Amino acid sequence: MGGVGDGVASPLEHFGEEVRLERERLGMPREELGKEACCSYSLVAKIEAGVRVPSVEFAEACDRVFPYAHGRFSRLATWVLKRAYPHGFDEYVKWEQAAAIIRRFQTTLVPGLAQTEAYARAVMATGRARNQGELVAARISRQHILDREHPPQLWIVLEESVLRRSFGGRDVMRAQLEKLLNLANTAPHVVQVVLDREETFHGVLSPFGVLSFDEGADLAHVDGFLGGQLLADPPQVADARDTFALITAKALPPDESSRYIRAVMKECY
């Protein structure tokens, strides 16, 4: 088995190369692997090219289809995720994938689960991370949970300034706001906008979220300069949940929020 030091530039590319080698060794077309993994030809191609992070289901399909895999692809996928996400964020993503309701309040950016790839690339380009391509691929891969037959509910509340803060230019922003509108019009998701004239809520300065599950206690997540923090302490989680409820009460109702997003698109993009 080849390694990262054998000419493969990143963990994502390493995983993709291993998939390609095994698939070609079997003489299996990408369409057939895609059928086994319940995904498209294009997604198989992108995973093999190292520009999409493999889902757990994709890795498990590889282990099932490729002889003598013995769980190798599932182990590789776990390694890829740990390397692709910022330090500590893979723990949050694990819980995000299991959540029934995902609530996010954002003050600066469209949340990752709702970003277009072009917007994500433009945002990453403002930073100094060396693995920007991996980070973008990992972020877009997280959105697979919204394609499930029974997806989690994504409830996003954005400050108005998020809609007006441009990343990547007019075309990128227009496509990004269109994606928000599509999300807002797709059950069971909710998108709300808080107008800038509203006061800061109980000292809320950082983006945060709450994850709820079909079984078990909620978790909260708070973004910070040095990375996010996952909170399980019941009083802290209750504060986050109550604060989110207060913010939604201050925000425009969903229908008005959609109209406002359209107005910003017309005005700015």
FIRO-500225 format. One record per residue (C-alpha): residue in one letter; y, x, z. Coordinates in steps of 0.001 Angstrom, whole numbers, padded with zeros to 6 digits, always signed. Layout:
BEGIN
AYXZ...
//
This chain:
BEGIN
M+000000+000000+000000G+003426+001360-000941G+006150+001823+001612V+009902+001706+001806G+009993+005441+001313D+007971+005194-001916G+010910+004144-004042V+011311+000579-002715A+014903+000213-001550S+014612-002468+001137P+012145-004536+003185L+012816-007508+000894E+012029-005466-002192H+008959-004019-000483F+007603-007505+000237G+008376-008658-003302E+006684-005630-004829E+003548-006243-002789V+003453-009866-003943R+003923-008860-007574L+001220-006199-007428E-001334-008570-005883R-000447-011400-008267E-000723-009193-011327R-003957-007651-010048L-005454-011149-010071G-003903-011994-013434M-002202-014951-011766P+000894-016423-013469R+003961-017021-011315E+003617-020759-011934E+000187-020736-010310L+001382-018839-007242G+004341-021197-007035K+001981-024177-007084E-000114-022669-004288A+003037-021960-002257C+004707-025311-003088C+007710-023636-004700S+009139-023040-008167Y+008478-020283-010695S+012074-019103-010258L+011701-018765-006484V+008546-016667-006916A+010458-014472-009379K+013372-014063-006972I+011090-013207-004050E+009335-010620-006182A+012722-009194-007179G+013729-008896-003532V+016655-011318-003731R+015141-014152-001668V+013645-013992+001793P+010091-015413+001835S+009470-018438+004001V+006625-018524+006501E+004864-021006+004215F+005155-018670+001216A+003707-015732+003161E+000845-017897+004435A+000103-019003+000866C-000098-015364-000222D-002526-014626+002602R-004619-017586+001515V-004600-016823-002216F-004829-013026-002322P-008278-011616-001460Y-008522-009334+001555A-004944-010043+002656H-006100-010714+006246G-002659-011969+007299R-000831-008979+005810F+001846-011039+004071S+002629-013073+007181R+003059-009829+009118L+005242-008377+006368A+007388-011538+006278T+007988-011274+010025W+009061-007651+009551V+011348-008616+006654L+013111-011264+008716K+013662-008919+011640R+015230-006371+009289A+017249-008831+007204Y+019058-010712+009975P+021698-009163+012241H+020371-007832+015535G+019067-010675+017682F+019775-013407+015126D+016137-013718+014071E+015432-015343+017448Y+018016-018047+016708V+016588-018596+013201K+013123-019132+014676W+014434-021984+016829E+016626-023316+014017Q+013526-023731+011845A+011876-025846+014538A+014888-028030+015363A+015139-031751+014681I+018959-031783+014914I+021235-028819+014171R+024839-029211+015284R+027430-026600+014253F+031160-026373+014983Q+032877-023807+012762T+036413-022475+013047T+036459-019797+010340L+033638-020232+007790V+031356-022819+006271P+028112-022448+008278G+025300-020491+006657L+023043-023516+006179A+025685-025081+003914Q+026942-022018+002020T+026545-021482-001700E+025181-018091-002690A+028494-017118-004319Y+030447-018056-001179A+027972-016135+001004R+028360-013049-001199A+032155-013303-001048V+032063-013596+002740M+029672-010650+003078A+031877-008566+000791T+034634-008688+003419G+032390-006849+005901R+030979-003345+006044A+027251-004037+006244R+025216-001822+003944N+022508-004431+003414Q+024787-007198+002129G+022269-008283-000501E+019560-008729+002123L+021903-010618+004419V+022883-013019+001633A+019250-013565+000655A+018283-014196+004276R+021136-016671+004724I+020227-018672+001618S+016544-018602+002592R+017370-020419+005835Q+018425-023433+003765H+014801-024123+002782I+014449-026241+005914L+016805-028792+004318D+014360-029226+001408R+011531-030430+003617E+010152-033937+003218H+011517-034653+006697P+014418-032219+007116P+016331-031697+010342Q+019645-033471+010631L+022486-031033+009996W+025710-032114+011685I+028641-029896+010744V+032169-030106+012134L+034731-027851+010467E+038301-027034+011296E+040566-027894+008379S+041463-024230+007881V+037858-023488+006857L+038398-025581+003716R+041601-023761+002825R+040508-020199+003619S+039509-018867+000218F+036562-016547-000378G+035708-015511-003925G+038442-017435-005729R+038997-020984-006935D+035687-021508-008745V+033648-020255-005773M+035572-022429-003330R+035373-025513-005529A+031600-025139-005794Q+031410-024600-002040L+033356-027762-001238E+031234-029684-003749K+028152-028533-001863L+029684-029761+001386L+030350-033143-000219N+026790-033369-001534L+025520-032574+001932A+027820-035181+003478N+026448-037808+001082T+022800-036959+001787A+021065-038615+004715P+020567-037716+007509H+023334-035092+007400V+026911-035441+008677V+030027-033458+007790Q+033300-033951+009679V+036687-032248+009496V+039058-031583+012391L+042685-031540+011269D+044656-028487+012347R+047150-030661+014193E+044472-031436+016786E+044567-029277+019889T+041904-026682+020719F+039100-028319+022648H+038596-027107+026185G+039336-023514+025186V+036823-023510+022305L+037756-020501+020197S+034373-019390+018873P+031974-021202+016568F+028999-022636+018420G+026079-024946+017938V+023386-026958+019658L+019744-027216+018588S+017738-030287+019582F+013974-030691+019221D+011473-033525+019040E+009981-032098+022225G+011532-029744+024752A+015008-028918+025972D+018039-028240+023786L+019369-024746+023118A+022965-023652+022484H+024205-020782+020340V+027647-019179+020548D+028989-016767+017951G+030829-013678+019096F+032378-010463+017794L+029298-008411+018712G+026794-011081+017661G+025620-014487+018722Q+024211-015522+022075L+021358-017990+022494L+021703-020061+025677A+018940-021962+027451D+020560-022448+030878P+020736-026270+031296P+024346-026444+032590Q+025589-024208+029754V+023674-026206+027162A+025020-029453+028611D+028589-028080+028378A+028024-027159+024730R+026561-030570+023956D+029418-032399+025704T+032040-030239+023996F+030506-030940+020593A+030627-034672+021342L+034329-034409+022250I+035056-032473+019061T+033329-035073+016896A+035424-037757+018581K+038602-035861+017634A+037407-035187+014077L+037915-037479+011110P+035059-039970+010657P+032496-038916+008030D+033885-041073+005193E+037447-039946+005859S+036248-036351+006101S+034706-036594+002622R+037937-037995+001221Y+039863-035186+002888I+037554-032534+001400R+038124-034059-002054A+041877-033977-001457V+041751-030290-000531M+039690-029569-003669K+042329-031281-005808E+045217-029610-003987C+043881-026066-003697Y+041022-025552-006150
//
